[in-house]
Amino acid sequence: MPDNNFYITTPIYYVNDKPHIGHAYTTVLADTLARYHRLLGDDTYFLTGTDEHGQKVQKAADQRHMTPQEQCDTTVVRFQELWKKLEITNDDFIRTTEPRHKKIVQAILQDLFDRGQIYKAEYEGHYCVPCERFFTAKDLAEGNPCPDCGRPMDTILEANYFFKMGQYQQWLIDYIKDNPDFIQPPFRANETLGFLRQPLGDLCVSRPKSRLAWGIELPFDPDYVCYVWFDALVNYISAVGYLSDDAKFQKRWPASYHLIGKDILTTHSVYWPTMLKAMGLPMPKTIFAHGWWLIGSSKMSKSVGNVVNPMDLAERYGVDAFRYFLIAEMTLGQDTSFTEESFVARYNTELANDLGNLLNRVLKFALSHGGAAIPSPTAPYGDEEKELQKHVLDAVTEMRSAVLSMQLNRGLEAVMAAVRAGNRYIERRAPWKLAKEGKADELATVIYSAAEALRILSGLLLPVMPEKAKTMRMSLGFAETEAATADIAELGQWGKLVPGTKIVDPGVLFPRIDTKAAAAVVPPPETKPVPAAPPVEGVALIGVDDFFKAKLKTAKVLEAEKVPKADKLLRLQIDLGAERRQIVAGIALFYKPEEVVGKTIVVVSNLKPALIRGLESNGMLLAAKDDKQLRLITVDGDLPPGLSVG
Ligand code: MSP
């Protein structure tokens, strides 16, 4: 593997919902790092993608009455469009439903199975029928209520396939201790070691299709699909040619960085290394976990209503300002609070004032006194010029080490400090005075020096603000393609700007944001749950989650008969798509049996069975009624039984 390989990945995002600022952050961060490494001359490869299998996606699809594949195909576009808008330069985008990924997952599973690294075992667990979720004993409180809905659960014996993860526990502990760069920042390595103080069990890598069918089928047992995390983690190698393109794989693997949020540390720092170890592959160099964006001081959450949509922010303030804020504001590793006020304040101070001012001043003097071209620095450099040069070249060194030590916000601070030094330089050298006094040589040196500072500083800003920094460089006379890229050698040398190059005024790059007109995109910090609307006619309001606890389905009435000695009851046999059921319904005063047979009705399919007049009823049909009348809720049109209603 060549030494300058730089392979960086983001987590692959679930396609159960549209992207939010957290997803945008990891991807912008990875993109910024990829761009810096290209600038440093590294052979860079940047991978992102989507995680498309598993329960979350299946559930989202059910709620939207789509097939899981339709859910994936519609949601993946939201991610791809956002990455395009945010100028993300990924080299590949992997979707776990693609055949190129699925076949590698299956090959790995088969190989591990053949080598006895995966085995089948039966174990006891608890299943919540309404939630359709399986829990092992260790997940549960006393009495085994469902951790989600609190209802009693069924105890079941289930057979599954397990990966022998536990056998690697000591190896992993030693590896983490021997390789301090492996998990970063260091406190995350300690967190993982803390987790590894408990015995490490084997990892269940299958789900019976009877519970969850949306996944990659196990190659050695068609009744099961692969556990979504086992499938997802493999993306980091399936995308770079593992078992399909050896040359590519040799070139790219091991990855330089897996960038992740702190929420998915264990899967990356425990599951993934043990999987790789079992496959006989080298470990990624660094798993880097960043902190969370909090909204004010709270976690982002749909039910609180404070989820920040990155598309809205980028649209309102510009993509580059958005990227700049994300990178400048977060200290990598720590949680950071996002508020629109701090966004606007940083924008106005650092971009509109400091950077925008420096550019405007340079261009103004070059246009009015330099013949709209970069002048030649005819007067020799004095102390002021040397001080400016030092500030700017120090920023290059600092940005380089900030990139290598994952402290991008500190690198940006150094760049902005040099921008302010540029403004101070102009104030001290007062080019307007030099012009008045007719000191043309000195004026030329001042304009040249300030422009040269801008060439270097805008080059350092390219990875963070690709469009605006490019425009700055074009205004200094670079052709578009040259303006869009820079290399560290060019940035580390003073005096590369060629006198005589024509300059162009790009207009105001960062117009000030009127603070009074702002603050509409992001919900205010500390947003409390939206207060409930006044109850309607004394009815308690429920959230949508409560509503979806009832699983409503279409059902076709196959048979109906009166229940002896019960005037009001009909016994119905219904078709629920995947199964046939009996329900007992109090509709006999309003419907004759033959009137309901053949109708497609709506039933609550996850009610606990009840005994009504000695007959088992498995569900409840929906009807509209008052004292005098009752009408069944039926569907409009010819729909098959078993569809979700909601
Ligand atoms: N599909 C898994 C990852 C599999 S990787 C093999 C997953 N997907 S996710 O859609 O839930 O994305 C999680 C990632 O989004 C986090 O690890 C983090 O990178 C990013 N963020 C989600 N919320 C975030 C914040 N509030 N703040 C910062 N980033 C967070 O987990």
Residues whose N, C-alpha, C, O or C-beta is under 5 A from the ligand:
A	BS01	MSP	P11 I12 Y13 Y14 G22 H23 Y25 T26 D51 A232 L233 I260 G261 I264 G291 W292 W293 M300
